[in-house]
Amino acid sequence: MGPVIWTQHVQFDFGGYHFDSNEKIHVAWCDGGDYRPQHLEALEAAAFLGAHWWGLDELLASDEPVLPTLLREHLPPIVAGDLPGVPIDISPVALD
C-alpha cells in the first residue's frame, strides 16, 4: 500500500443507509490476478458486485459509473507514476 494520493468528501445512500464520508485514498500496485475480495460484510460485498480489473485505455473509453466519480480525470498521472506530493481533493461537485 502506497501513500495517500487523494482525499474526498462524499455523501450517498446505499442499502438503506446514508453515508457522509471523508475518505483518504491510497495508491496501491499489483500484478493483476483474480479479483476476489475477502472478509467483506454483506453490504460491502454488494457494493463490489460485477467489479473487475480495467486497463487505463479501456476505463477512459468506457461510460460505466466509477468510484471515485472523478477517477477518470485524476487516474492517468498516477498510472504514469506521477504521484502528488500532497494529497489532491477529488471530491465530486455537490448537486443541490
N, C-alpha and C positions, 0 to 999 in steps of 0.2 A: 504494500500500500504506500502510495506516494503522498506528497503534500496536498494540503487544501488549495485548490486552484480557483474554485468558485464558491460563492455564497448565494443564497436566495431566500426570500420570504414568500411563502405560498399559502393560500387558503383554498380549501377544496372540500367537497363532500364525497365520501366513498363508503359504501357498505353501511349506510345509515348513520355514519358518524361525520362530524365536522372537524376538519383539521386546520390548525393555524400553526404553521411550522417555519421556524428559522433553521435553515439547513446549511451544512458545510459539506461540500462535495470534493472528495479526494480523487486524484488521478491514480489509476492502477493499470498495470500492464499484465498481459497474459499471452499465451501462445494459442488461444482458441480452445478447441476441445468441445465436449458436450456441455450444453447448458443445463445444469441440474442443481439449482439452489436447494439447500437442505436446511432443516430445522426452522422452517417458517411456520408461523401461526396461520390459521385458515384465511384470515383477511389478507395477510401478506402474500400468501400463495395465489389468491385470486387476482391480486394486482399484477402478477407476472405471467398469467396465462397467455400463451402464444409468444412469449419473448424468445428472441434468438439473436445470434451474432450477425452483425452487418459489416460490410466493407464501407469505408467512408464514401466512395462514389455512389454506391447503392443507396446509402442513407440519405445523401444530399439530393438524389434524384427522386426519392420517394415522397409521397404526401401522407404517409402513415403518421398518426399522432405520436409524439415522443415526449419523454420527460428526461430532463428538464425541458420546458417548452421552447427555450431558446438554444437548445443543443446544437442544431444545425448551424446557427450563426457563430457559435463560440468553439466548436469542436475542431475545425481544420487546423488552427495554430497548435493545438495540443497534440494532435496526431503528428504534426511536423516536428514536434519536440520543443516548441516554443512555449514553455510554461511561464505563467506570470510570476513576478517576484512577490506580489501582494495579491491575495485572492480578489477576483473580479465579481462584483454583484451582478448576477444574471437574472434577477427577479423579473418575472413577466410583468408587463404593464397591466395594472388593475383596470378592469372594465366595470364601471359603476352604472 
